[in-house]
Amino acid sequence: MKNKSVKTDDSEMSFFDHLEEFRWRLVKSIIGLVLGAIVVGIYSDYIITNVLLKIAKNTNPPLNIINLKPYGQLSLYFEVIIIGGLILSFPVIIYQFWKFIEPALKENERKYIFGSIVGTVFCFLSGIVFVYYIMLPTALNFFAGFGSTSINNQIAIDEYMSFILTLLLTGGLVFELPVVSFFLGKIGVLKPSFMRKYRRHAIVIILIVAGVVTPSPDVASQILLSLPLIFLYEISIFVCKMAQKKEVNIEVNETN
């Protein structure tokens, strides 16, 4: 495949050039997603048994995961393959996204693309690691030990996997807050003074968002997600300040 889009530093891209560029970036992202899904499909048994179901086995008492539908396991494998392929191909998708918006950036802003790609992927993977090793074990242990011992907890596999995969993706996405703040700070849309002024409002919004994005209405999951979000908000203030300070220094150097 040959990218037919025309990109030059001396001339602006037309609407059709942008459309063609978007099409090829989308095609490459889909190819990355398909390849990632194939890799996950090959190791799907190991991923389901030794990664996703492992958390339920380590709770106290262990959660009993059961299948209630004739096609339940088939749907489970498709869901894991698609979501796993999305996670595995995330670096490719982010790279295509940044390369697509590259022509709209200033010359001095383009040098931050590689760092932005690395930062985006790092934050996304950090969110997934946080959810898998801290948030999910804590939440599932809370669920397993809560309530009467006369009630046997038997969790449907589709409900369990939906809970696990939704939280993993949510954790990866919400950890992108510092990268988003850096980008918005670079283009002058977001100011650190604004973020400090409305910190209390942001905390309230974070608590609401944590309640919405968690797949079940439990306080434990909401608190576990909201605490790192508040911490990330404080980091984002610092990141936004640094981004604008660099921008001011560049403008002063160009003026001199």
N, C-alpha and C positions, 0 to 999 in steps of 0.2 A: 504494500500500500504506500502510496506516495502522497504526502500532504500537499494539496494543490493551493493552499492558502498563500497569500502574498503578504509578507511582513518585511518592512524595511524601516530603518530609522529615519529616512528622509521623507517618506510620504505616509499619510494616514491611511488606515485600512477602511475600505468602503463597508457598507452594511452587509453586502453579499460576501465580502472577504471575512467579516466577523462570523457570519452564519456558517461559512465553510470551515473556518477554524474551529468553531464550536462543535460542528458535526464530527470532525476528525478527533478532537479531544474526547468527545463522548464515546466514539467508537473504541478508542484506545482504552478508555476507562472500563468499558463493558468487557473488552478482551481480558483486561487484568482481573476483573471480577470473575469471569468464566474460568480462567486459569487458577485463581485462588480457590474457587468452588471445587474444581477437579482435585486439587491437592487435599482439601478438607475431606472430599468424598472418599479418597483413597484411605485416609486415616480416620474415617468417621467412627468406626467401632471403638478405636482407642480413645478418641476425643470424648465420646459419649460416656463410655464406661469409666475411664481413668481420670477424666478431667471434670466433666459436668456433673456426673452422678457421685463423684467422690466426695463432694461437699456434704451431700445428704447422708452419706455413710458415716461421716465423722462427727455428726451432731450427737448430743446426749439428751435423750436416747436417739438412736439412729432413725431417720425418717424412712417410712416404708413407701417406696414409689411404685405405683401400679398403673397398668394400661387398661383403660375402660372402653376403648373403641376398637373395632376390627382393623381399621386403617390407622390406628394411633401411632404405631411405630414407624409406618411409612411417612406420615406427616412429620413426625419427629425428625427423621433423617433428612428430609427435604429442608426443614427449618434450620437445622444445624448446619447443613451444607451451604445454604444461602447466606446466613448470618456470618458463619465462619469465613466464607469466601469474601464477604464484604470487609471483615476485619483484616484478613490477610492481604487484600488488595488495596487497603486504605492508603499506603504510601504512594501507589501508582495513581490513584484517584486524586490525591492532594497535589501531586506533581503536575498532573494535567490541568488541574484548576489554576494553579499559580502560573503555569505557562500560558494559559488562556488570557489571564488578566495582565500579563507582562507588558503587552504593547501600550496599555493605558497608563503605565507607571512612568514616572520621570526617570531620567538617566541615573540620578543618584539613588533612586529608590530600588532600582532593579538589582543592585548588588546585595540587597537584603533577601532576595527570593530564596536562595539556598538555605540561609539561616531560618527563614520562615517555614520552609518545608520540613527541615529537621525539627524545629520547635513544635510544629503542628503534629507531626508523627509521634514525637516524644511525649507530648501532653496527652494525646489520645491513648497511647499504650500505657502511660502512667495511670490514667483513669481506669482502664481495664484491670490493671494489676491491683489497684486499690480496692476496687469492687470485689475481685475474686478472692483476695487474701484477707481482707479486713471486713468489708461490708456484708458480703454474703454469709460467711461463717457466723458472724455475730447475729445477723437477722435470723438465720435458719435455726441457730441454737436457741434463740429467744422463742421462736415458734414451737420448736420441738419440746421445750420444757414448760411452756405456758399451759395453764388450764388443768383440768382434772385428769388424774392418772387412770380413771375408769374409761376414758375415751381413747381409743386407738387411732393415732394419726396415720391415715393412709392417703397419700397425696397423688392425684392424677398426674401422669407424666406430662400431659400437654400443659397443665397449669404450672407445674414445676419448671419446665423448660422455658415457658413464656416469661416467668418471673426471672429466671437466671439470665437469659439472653437479653431481655429488655433492660435489666440493670447494668449489664456489661456494656451495651451500646450507650446507654444514658451516661454512665460514668465516663466513658471515653469522650463523649461530646461535651459534657459540662466542664471537663478539664481543659477545654480549648479556650476558656475565658481569657487567660493571659495573652494568648496569641491574637485573639480578636481585639483586645484592648490595645495591643501594640500596633496593629494595623490601623485601627480607628484613630489612635493617637498620631500616627505618622501622617495621615491625611487631614488632621486637624478637626475631625468630627468630635472626638472625645477629649476632655480636659481633665487632668488629675484633680484640679480644684473642684470641678463639678462632681467627681466621684467622691471626694471627701465630704462635700457639703451634703450630699444625699446618701450618705453611708447608712443611716438608720432606715431610710426608705428602701434601700437596696437589700438590707437584711430581711425586711418583711417580704419583699418580692422573692428572695431566695427561699424562704420558708414555704411560700405558696407554690413556687416552682417545684421544690422538693416533694411537696405533697401531691402535685399533679403527675409528675413523671414517674414516681415509684409505682410499680404495677399493683400494689396492694395498699389499702388504707391503714398501714400500721405505723405507729409513732417511731418505732426503732429504726426502720428504714429511712424515714424522713429525716430524723436527726443525724443519722450516719451519713446521709448525702448532703445535708445542709451545712454541716460543720466544715468539710473541706471546701465547699463553695464559698463560705464566708472567708476562709483562709485564702482562697484563690482570688477573691475580690480585693483583698489587701495587697496581694502580690501584683494584681493588675494595675493598681494605683501606681505602684513603683515602676512597673514596666512602661506604663503610659508616660510617666514623667521622664524616664530615660529616653524613650522614643522621641519625645518633643525636644528634649535637650540636645540630642544628636542632630535633629532637624534644624534647630536654631544655629548650632555651630557650623553646619554645612552652609547655611545661607550667609552667615557672616564671612566665611572663608571665600565664598563665591563673590561677595560684594567687594572684598579686599583685593 
